[in-house]
Amino acid sequence: MRSRSSTEPHLDRLIRRDQLDAVRGSVQQALPVNALLGLASFLVALHSGHGAAGALWFSASTLVNGLRFGLCRARCEGLAIAADGGTVFGEVASRSVDRHLRLACLAALLSGSVWAFLPILCDGYTAPQTLFYLTITCGITAGAVTHGIAYARIPICFITPPLLSVAGCLLAVGGFDRTCLAATVLLYLAALIRSAIATERGFRETSRLKNEATALAEARKAAHASASALAEEMRERATHDGLTGLLNRAGFVQRAEERLASGAPVCLMLLDLDGFKSVNDVYGHTTGDRVLIEVARRIRAAVPMECDAARLGGDEFALVYDTTRVIESPSALADRLIRTVAEPFESFDTRRLGMSIGICQRPADSLTHLLSCADEALYAAKHSGRNHFRLFDEGLRTRLEVRRDCERDLSQALAEGALEMWFQPIFGRDGRSVANLEALVRWRHPVHGWVPPADLIAAAAMAGLTESLLRFILEQTCGMLCALRDRGLHDLSVAMNVSPREMAQIAVDEIVLGRLRVLGLPATALEIEITEETALDIEAVQGKLLALSRAGIRMALDDFGTGYSSLASLRQLRAGRVKIDRSLVTGLTEAEDKRGLVQAVLGLGRALGLEVVAEGVETADDLATLQSMGCPFMQGYHLGRPQPAEDILRFLDARPGADVQTQLHLRGA
């Protein structure tokens, strides 16, 4: 009965659902006509003396009509699901539709069977009322086919019994005219059946086109929604950090630029975790990621809703907000953030983790300027120790200007030879004999005067001149080694400092060893001092340090006692010397806790066969205390200040018969 075989089961189910829906509507429209024609038939029967039979027939017809009406009104899960919209029309709904179609066919067959008993009201179409009943039968069957265009089985089930009944009665009566009429009735039945099948085909085709168009529209709508969702997701990914859900650097820059463009007073904070690298090293990167997620959650929960929070990368976070919309002062907010991050974590020792914050709320020309100021404040906060914040102030503004000028002018200074190398002696236990020299870079800026070595190294890194600065220091150090050998002072070595950036970014081993070979200098004449910060990332520099150590260059660990040094790092670095940081030496005589720490380092040196140098000897009392503790080497302004190469060479030339300490004080004053 189907117009075409559907290649898509889902589409075929939707067509059958449309058929059932249409059948229900057409049957409910046809039943009143069926009832009226039945009533007319009963009245004719009553008038012709067949009242009892007519009443029985009409009762049966009415009962069946009521049944059919009830079926049309009964709940069908398939129709209910389709009406809800957006729900997949599946197997369960399809079976419900098919069941209701079968019940509708059976009800139509039952109704047609009742009409098949119409001949009992006219004596088998022999009574004078025969024409009336034949007309009624033809009309009701034609109407059934006319209304039942959606599902051919239902009108066929209804019209077949009464028309076969008519043909059978006419044939039973006999006679040429009745036989011809019976044949005509059968032909009429065939025509109605053919018409019902044809109209169902048309209905199914129309339903198919409608459902395909609906499916296409829904598909386009779904595709549009999916594309919109994907575009939104891509925008989210482009502006948000995948690990923490905070804004990423691009998103932060966008929001900060919008705030600056609005003209409102803006406060920017840069937040950097203290000790996060140690967490990664000890507990692994998986735990490190969980820590970053938790820190981000704490930051988001601690700051007002008006703040934009971001993770700029690694363990660096940022906040930007309009100060007119946040009542809390930047200092109070920073202090609260530090305390929030310092709260215990479940998976590791919280003493390993802290936070430093740099704050800038000064008017800025651009976001770049604002970030530079906040970064300067963060740099100052980190150098103040763990869990500190710093507001960008006039002092930091001056320092930032100095650093920028240094970055701008350093290249020219290197090219013109404006940098100098000074040398500070390291003395033996007696405080008079020179054990070796330490090379210290100096630069007198034409505007800002003497530039601190740390700022000089930072400026070189920012200006991309780290390698150029290293080569300059190496060249001057080697020049001093050559001068010492020319004077027969083969017993003196010279130490040069190597910064963490140089060690990680430059092939220090190749540069140093190559230059020593060119000049014919022994590797044992050179010592390289590295800071504990370098030692913390041993894996990144271990190969270079190993190459230098194997060549005979002595390694010294500078600023020992202020960071996270370990026995393992000393062994991996093959350090032959450690230098006790000046913060532990200055004021040693009055500080019992410092004496205990220094004594511990001296004991460690003796146990491991390491030379120990105490830096920062500023007074005679500190010198005497160190000597009494058995410190083998010492360095400091009380013993001798750094001096240009010419001055230190003149001092060394006069060394055999001179008071070393007195001469150095006189020359360095």
C-alpha positions in Angstrom: 0.0 0.0 0.0 3.0 2.3 0.3 3.8 4.7 -2.5 7.5 4.0 -2.3 9.9 2.1 -0.1 11.7 4.4 2.3 15.4 4.0 2.5 15.4 5.7 5.8 13.4 3.9 8.6 13.1 7.1 10.6 11.4 8.9 7.6 9.0 5.9 7.1 8.0 6.1 10.7 7.3 9.8 10.4 5.1 9.2 7.3 3.1 6.5 9.2 2.7 9.0 12.0 1.3 11.5 9.6 -1.1 8.9 8.2 -2.4 8.0 11.6 -2.9 11.7 12.5 -4.8 12.3 9.2 -6.9 9.2 9.7 -8.0 10.3 13.1 -9.1 13.6 11.8 -10.9 12.2 8.8 -12.7 9.5 10.8 -13.9 12.0 13.4 -15.3 14.1 10.5 -17.0 11.2 8.8 -18.6 9.6 11.9 -21.4 12.3 12.3 -22.4 11.6 8.6 -22.2 7.9 9.3 -24.5 8.3 12.3 -27.0 10.5 10.4 -27.2 8.1 7.5 -27.7 5.2 10.0 -30.5 7.2 11.7 -32.1 7.8 8.3 -31.9 4.1 7.5 -33.5 3.2 10.9 -36.4 5.6 10.3 -37.0 4.2 6.9 -37.0 0.7 8.4 -39.3 1.8 11.1 -41.7 3.2 8.5 -41.6 0.1 6.4 -42.5 -2.2 9.3 -38.9 -3.4 10.1 -38.7 -1.3 13.3 -37.2 -4.1 15.5 -34.5 -5.1 13.1 -33.8 -1.4 12.3 -33.4 -0.6 16.0 -31.1 -3.5 16.5 -29.0 -2.6 13.5 -28.9 1.1 14.5 -27.8 0.2 18.0 -24.9 -1.9 16.6 -23.9 0.9 14.2 -24.0 3.5 17.0 -21.9 1.2 19.3 -19.3 0.7 16.6 -19.2 4.5 15.8 -18.6 5.2 19.5 -15.8 2.6 19.5 -14.2 4.3 16.5 -14.6 7.7 18.1 -12.9 6.5 21.2 -10.0 5.1 19.3 -9.5 8.4 17.6 -9.4 10.2 20.9 -7.2 7.6 22.7 -3.6 8.6 23.6 -1.0 7.4 21.1 2.6 7.6 22.3 3.8 8.1 18.7 1.6 11.2 18.2 2.5 12.5 21.6 6.2 12.3 21.0 6.0 13.9 17.6 3.9 16.7 19.1 6.5 17.5 21.8 9.1 18.2 19.2 12.8 17.6 19.4 12.3 14.0 20.6 13.7 11.2 18.5 10.8 9.2 16.9 12.1 5.8 17.7 11.0 2.2 17.7 8.6 2.4 20.7 6.7 5.3 19.1 6.7 3.6 15.8 5.2 0.5 17.2 2.5 2.6 19.0 1.5 4.2 15.7 1.3 0.9 13.9 -0.8 -0.6 16.7 -3.3 2.3 16.4 -3.4 2.0 12.6 -4.2 -1.7 13.0 -6.9 -1.0 15.5 -8.4 1.6 13.2 -8.5 -0.9 10.4 -10.3 -3.4 12.6 -12.8 -0.8 13.8 -13.4 0.2 10.1 -13.9 -3.5 9.2 -16.3 -3.9 12.1 -18.3 -0.8 11.1 -18.4 -2.0 7.4 -19.6 -5.3 8.7 -22.5 -3.6 10.4 -23.4 -1.9 7.2 -23.2 -5.2 5.4 -26.3 -6.3 7.4 -28.3 -3.4 5.9 -30.1 -5.8 3.5 -32.1 -7.3 6.4 -34.0 -3.9 6.5 -35.2 -4.3 2.9 -35.6 -8.0 2.4 -32.3 -8.5 0.6 -32.9 -5.5 -1.7 -36.2 -6.8 -2.9 -38.5 -4.4 -0.9 -39.6 -1.0 -2.3 -37.0 0.7 -0.1 -34.2 -1.0 -2.1 -33.3 2.1 -4.1 -33.0 4.2 -0.8 -30.6 1.6 0.8 -28.6 1.2 -2.3 -28.1 4.9 -2.5 -27.2 5.1 1.1 -24.6 2.3 0.7 -23.1 3.9 -2.4 -22.9 7.3 -0.7 -21.4 6.1 2.5 -18.7 4.0 0.8 -17.8 6.8 -1.6 -17.6 9.2 1.4 -15.3 6.7 3.2 -12.9 6.7 0.3 -13.1 10.4 -0.1 -12.2 11.0 3.5 -9.7 8.2 3.9 -7.0 9.3 1.6 -4.2 9.0 4.1 -4.3 5.2 4.8 -6.0 3.0 2.2 -6.5 0.0 4.4 -9.1 1.8 6.6 -11.6 2.8 3.8 -11.0 -0.6 2.1 -11.8 -2.4 5.3 -15.0 -0.3 5.6 -16.4 -0.4 2.1 -15.6 -4.0 1.2 -18.2 -5.8 3.5 -21.3 -3.7 2.6 -20.5 -3.6 -1.2 -19.9 -7.4 -1.3 -23.1 -7.8 0.7 -25.0 -5.7 -2.0 -23.5 -7.7 -4.8 -24.2 -11.0 -3.1 -27.9 -10.1 -2.4 -28.4 -9.0 -6.0 -26.9 -12.2 -7.4 -29.0 -14.2 -5.0 -32.2 -12.5 -6.2 -31.2 -13.2 -9.8 -32.4 -11.8 -13.0 -30.4 -10.1 -15.8 -30.8 -6.6 -14.5 -29.8 -7.5 -10.9 -26.9 -9.6 -12.1 -25.7 -6.6 -14.2 -26.2 -4.4 -11.2 -24.2 -6.8 -9.0 -21.4 -6.7 -11.5 -21.5 -2.9 -11.5 -21.3 -2.9 -7.7 -18.2 -5.1 -7.9 -16.7 -2.8 -10.5 -17.5 0.1 -8.3 -15.8 -1.6 -5.4 -12.6 -2.2 -7.5 -12.6 1.5 -8.6 -12.9 2.7 -5.0 -10.1 0.4 -3.8 -7.9 1.6 -6.7 -8.7 5.2 -5.8 -8.0 4.7 -2.1 -4.5 3.2 -3.0 -3.7 6.0 -5.4 -4.7 8.7 -2.9 -2.6 7.1 -0.2 0.4 7.1 -2.5 -0.1 10.8 -3.0 -0.5 11.4 0.7 2.7 9.5 1.5 4.7 11.4 -1.1 3.4 14.7 0.3 4.3 13.6 3.8 7.7 12.4 2.7 8.5 15.8 1.1 7.2 17.6 4.2 9.3 15.5 6.6 12.4 15.8 4.5 12.0 19.6 4.4 11.4 19.6 8.1 14.5 17.4 8.6 16.5 19.6 6.4 15.4 22.7 8.3 16.2 21.1 11.6 19.5 19.9 10.2 20.3 23.5 9.1 19.2 24.8 12.5 21.3 22.2 14.3 24.3 23.0 12.1 23.9 26.7 12.7 23.6 26.0 16.5 26.7 23.7 16.3 28.6 26.3 14.3 27.6 29.0 16.8 28.6 26.8 19.7 31.9 25.9 18.0 32.6 29.6 17.3 31.8 30.4 21.0 34.1 27.6 22.1 36.9 28.8 19.9 36.5 32.3 21.2 36.5 30.9 24.7 39.7 28.9 24.0 41.3 31.9 22.4 40.8 34.1 25.4 40.8 31.6 28.3 43.5 29.3 29.9 42.7 25.7 29.2 44.0 24.5 32.6 42.6 27.0 35.1 39.7 28.5 33.2 40.9 32.0 33.9 41.7 34.5 31.1 44.8 33.7 29.2 47.4 36.4 28.1 45.4 37.3 25.0 42.1 37.5 26.8 43.7 39.5 29.6 45.3 42.0 27.2 41.9 42.4 25.5 40.0 43.1 28.7 42.8 45.4 30.1 42.8 47.4 26.9 39.1 47.8 27.1 39.3 49.1 30.7 42.1 51.5 29.8 40.1 52.7 26.8 37.1 53.5 29.1 39.2 56.1 30.9 38.5 54.7 34.3 41.3 54.4 36.9 42.8 51.0 36.6 44.8 48.9 39.0 46.9 46.0 37.7 48.5 43.3 39.8 51.0 40.7 38.7 51.1 37.6 40.9 53.9 35.1 40.9 54.1 31.9 43.0 57.1 31.4 45.2 58.5 27.9 45.3 56.3 26.5 42.6 59.3 25.0 40.8 60.2 23.1 44.0 56.6 21.7 44.0 57.0 20.5 40.4 60.4 18.9 41.1 59.3 17.1 44.3 55.7 16.1 43.5 55.7 16.1 39.7 53.9 18.1 37.0 50.6 16.5 37.6 50.5 17.8 41.1 51.8 21.1 39.9 48.9 21.4 37.5 46.5 20.6 40.4 48.1 23.3 42.4 47.7 25.8 39.6 44.0 24.9 39.3 43.5 25.3 43.0 45.4 28.6 43.1 43.3 29.9 40.3 40.1 28.8 42.1 41.3 30.6 45.3 42.1 33.8 43.4 38.8 33.8 41.7 37.0 33.2 45.0 39.0 35.9 46.8 38.7 38.8 44.4 35.6 40.9 43.8 33.4 40.1 40.7 34.6 43.3 39.1 38.1 42.0 38.8 39.4 40.2 35.7 41.7 37.4 36.7 44.1 35.7 34.3 46.9 33.2 34.1 49.6 34.7 31.9 51.6 31.5 31.8 53.5 29.1 34.0 52.9 30.2 37.6 52.3 33.8 36.8 48.8 35.3 37.3 47.4 38.8 36.9 44.4 40.9 38.0 43.0 44.1 36.5 40.1 46.1 37.8 38.5 49.6 38.0 39.5 51.0 41.4 36.3 53.1 41.6 34.2 49.9 41.7 36.2 48.0 44.3 36.1 49.4 47.9 39.0 47.3 49.2 42.4 49.0 48.8 45.0 47.3 46.5 47.3 46.6 49.5 44.5 45.0 51.5 43.5 42.9 48.5 47.1 41.8 47.9 47.6 40.9 51.5 44.4 38.8 51.5 45.4 37.0 48.3 48.8 36.2 49.8 47.1 34.7 52.9 44.6 32.8 50.8 47.3 31.1 48.6 49.4 30.3 51.7 46.5 28.3 53.2 47.3 24.5 53.5 47.1 22.3 50.4 46.1 18.7 50.8 48.7 17.1 48.6 52.0 18.8 49.7 53.8 20.8 52.3 52.4 24.4 52.0 55.7 25.9 53.3 57.0 25.3 49.8 54.5 27.7 48.2 54.0 31.4 48.6 53.1 34.4 46.4 54.7 37.7 45.5 52.6 40.5 44.1 53.5 43.6 42.1 50.9 46.4 42.0 50.6 49.4 39.8 47.7 51.8 39.9 49.5 54.9 38.5 48.2 56.5 35.3 49.8 54.8 32.4 50.3 55.7 28.7 49.6 52.2 27.6 49.0 48.6 28.8 52.7 47.9 28.0 53.7 50.7 30.3 51.3 49.5 33.0 52.7 46.0 32.8 56.3 47.2 32.9 55.5 49.1 36.1 53.7 46.2 37.7 56.6 43.9 36.7 59.1 46.2 38.3 57.0 46.1 41.5 56.8 42.3 41.3 60.6 42.1 40.9 61.1 44.3 44.0 58.5 42.2 46.0 60.3 38.9 45.1 63.6 40.4 46.3 62.0 41.3 49.6 61.4 37.6 50.3 58.5 35.2 50.1 54.9 36.3 50.5 55.4 40.1 49.9 53.7 42.6 47.8 55.1 45.9 46.5 53.3 49.0 45.2 54.9 50.8 42.3 56.2 54.1 43.7 58.5 56.9 42.8 61.6 54.9 43.8 60.6 52.0 41.5 59.8 54.5 38.8 63.3 55.8 39.0 64.7 52.3 39.0 62.6 51.4 36.0 63.9 54.4 34.1 67.4 53.4 35.0 66.9 49.9 33.7 65.3 51.2 30.5 68.2 53.6 29.9 70.6 50.8 30.6 68.9 48.5 28.1 69.0 51.2 25.5 72.6 52.3 26.1 74.3 49.0 26.9 75.1 48.0 23.3 76.9 51.3 22.7 78.7 51.0 26.0 80.0 47.5 25.1 81.0 48.7 21.6 82.9 51.8 23.0 84.5 49.9 25.9 82.7 51.9 28.6 82.3 48.8 30.9 85.1 47.9 33.3 86.2 44.9 35.2 87.2 45.3 38.8 88.8 42.7 40.9 88.3 41.9 44.6 90.8 39.7 46.4 89.9 36.6 48.5 92.1 36.2 51.5 93.3 33.2 53.4 92.6 32.5 57.1 95.2 35.0 58.3 93.3 37.8 56.5 96.5 39.0 54.8 97.6 36.5 52.1 95.7 36.7 48.8 94.3 33.3 47.7 92.7 34.4 44.4 90.7 37.2 42.8 87.0 37.6 41.9 86.2 39.5 38.7 83.3 42.0 39.0 81.8 43.9 36.1 81.3 47.7 36.6 79.5 50.3 34.4 79.3 54.0 35.1 76.3 55.2 33.2 76.6 58.7 31.8 73.3 59.8 33.5 72.6 57.4 36.3 76.2 56.7 37.5 77.3 53.3 38.7 74.9 50.6 37.7 74.5 47.7 40.1 75.7 44.4 38.6 72.3 42.7 39.0 70.7 45.5 37.0 73.4 45.4 34.4 72.9 41.6 33.9 69.1 42.1 33.7 69.5 44.9 31.2 71.7 42.7 29.1 69.1 39.9 29.1 66.3 42.3 28.1 68.4 43.9 25.4 69.5 40.5 24.0 73.1 41.2 24.9 73.7 38.4 27.4 76.2 36.6 25.3 78.0 39.9 24.4 78.3 40.7 28.1 79.6 37.2 28.9 82.3 37.5 26.2 83.3 40.9 27.6 83.6 39.6 31.1 85.5 36.5 29.9 87.9 38.5 27.8 88.7 40.9 30.8 89.1 37.9 33.1 91.4 36.2 30.7 93.3 39.4 30.4 93.9 39.5 34.1 95.0 35.8 34.0 97.5 36.7 31.3 98.8 39.6 33.3 99.2 37.4 36.4 101.2 34.9 34.5 103.4 37.6 33.0 104.3 38.5 36.6 104.9 34.9 37.5 101.9 34.7 39.8 100.8 31.3 38.6 99.4 30.4 41.9 96.5 32.9 41.7 93.3 32.0 39.9 90.5 34.4 39.0 86.8 33.7 39.5 84.1 35.1 37.2 80.4 35.1 37.9 77.9 33.5 35.5 74.2 34.4 35.8 71.4 31.8 35.6 70.3 33.3 32.2 73.7 33.0 30.8 74.1 29.4 32.0 70.7 28.3 30.6 70.6 30.3 27.3 74.2 30.4 26.1 76.8 27.7 25.3 78.9 28.9 28.2 81.1 25.8 28.1 82.0 26.2 24.5 82.7 29.9 24.8 84.9 29.6 27.9 86.9 26.6 26.9 87.4 27.9 23.4 88.8 31.2 24.6 91.1 29.5 27.1 92.5 27.3 24.3 93.1 30.3 22.0 95.0 32.2 24.7 96.8 29.1 25.9 95.6 29.5 29.5 95.2 26.5 31.8 91.6 25.7 32.8 92.7 25.4 36.4 93.4 29.1 36.4 89.7 30.0 36.0 86.9 29.6 38.5 83.2 30.0 37.7 80.9 31.1 40.4 77.2 30.2 40.0 74.3 31.1 42.2 72.0 28.7 43.9 69.3 29.9 41.5 71.2 28.2 38.7 71.8 25.2 40.8 68.1 24.7 41.3 67.6 23.9 37.6 70.4 21.5 37.5 69.1 19.4 34.6 69.1 22.5 32.3 72.7 23.3 32.9 74.3 20.1 34.2 75.8 19.2 30.8 77.6 22.6 30.5 78.8 22.5 34.1 80.1 19.0 33.7 82.1 19.9 30.6 83.7 22.9 32.4 84.5 20.8 35.5 86.0 18.0 33.5 88.2 20.5 31.7 89.6 21.5 35.1 87.7 24.7 35.8 86.7 24.9 39.5 83.0 25.4 40.3 82.0 27.6 43.2 78.5 27.9 44.6 77.8 31.5 45.4 75.3 32.9 47.9 75.2 29.6 49.7 72.7 29.3 52.5 70.0 31.6 51.1 68.1 29.3 48.8 67.3 25.6 48.3 70.8 24.0 48.0 71.1 20.4 48.7 73.9 17.9 49.1 72.7 16.3 45.8 73.1 19.6 44.0 76.6 20.0 45.3 77.6 16.6 44.1 75.9 17.0 40.7 77.6 20.4 40.2 80.9 19.0 41.3 81.4 22.2 43.3 84.8 22.6 44.9 84.0 25.7 46.8 81.0 27.3 48.5 80.7 31.0 49.4 78.6 31.8 52.5 76.2 34.6 51.7 77.1 38.0 53.1 73.7 38.1 54.9 74.9 35.3 57.2 78.4 36.9 57.8 77.7 40.6 58.4 77.0 41.2 62.1 78.2 37.6 62.8 79.7 38.5 66.2 76.5 39.7 67.7 74.1 37.1 66.1 74.3 33.6 67.7 71.9 32.1 65.1 74.2 33.3 62.3 77.2 31.8 64.0 75.4 28.5 64.2 74.6 28.5 60.5 78.1 29.5 59.5 79.6 26.8 61.8 77.3 24.3 60.1 78.5 25.3 56.6 82.1 25.1 57.7 81.5 21.6 59.1 79.8 20.6 55.8 82.8 21.9 53.9 85.2 19.9 56.0 83.1 16.7 55.7 82.8 17.0 51.9 86.2 18.4 51.2 84.9 21.7 50.0 86.6 25.1 50.3 84.5 27.6 52.2 84.6 31.4 51.6 82.9 33.8 53.9 81.6 36.9 52.0 80.7 40.3 53.5 83.4 40.6 56.1 82.8 44.2 57.1 84.3 44.6 60.6 87.4 43.5 62.6 85.1 41.7 65.0 83.5 39.6 62.3 87.0 38.8 60.9 88.1 37.7 64.4 85.0 35.5 64.9 85.5 33.8 61.5 89.2 33.2 62.3 88.3 31.7 65.6 85.7 29.4 63.9 88.4 28.2 61.5 87.1 29.7 58.3 89.7 29.1 55.6 88.9 31.9 53.2 87.3 35.4 53.6 86.3 38.3 51.4 84.9 41.7 52.2 85.3 45.4 52.4 87.2 45.2 55.7 89.8 43.1 54.0 89.9 44.7 50.6 87.6 46.5 48.2 87.1 45.8 44.5 89.6 47.8 42.4 90.3 48.3 38.7 92.8 45.9 37.1 95.7 48.3 37.2 95.4 49.0 40.9 95.0 45.4 41.9 98.1 44.5 39.8 100.2 47.2 41.5 99.1 45.9 44.8 100.0 42.3 43.9 103.4 43.5 42.6 104.1 45.0 46.0 102.7 42.0 47.9 105.9 40.3 49.3 106.9 43.1 51.6 103.6 45.0 52.1 100.7 45.0 54.6 98.1 43.7 52.3 95.0 44.9 54.3 96.4 48.4 54.8 97.3 48.8 51.1 93.9 47.7 49.9 92.1 50.0 52.2 94.3 52.9 51.1 93.8 52.1 47.4 90.1 51.4 47.7 89.1 54.3 49.9 
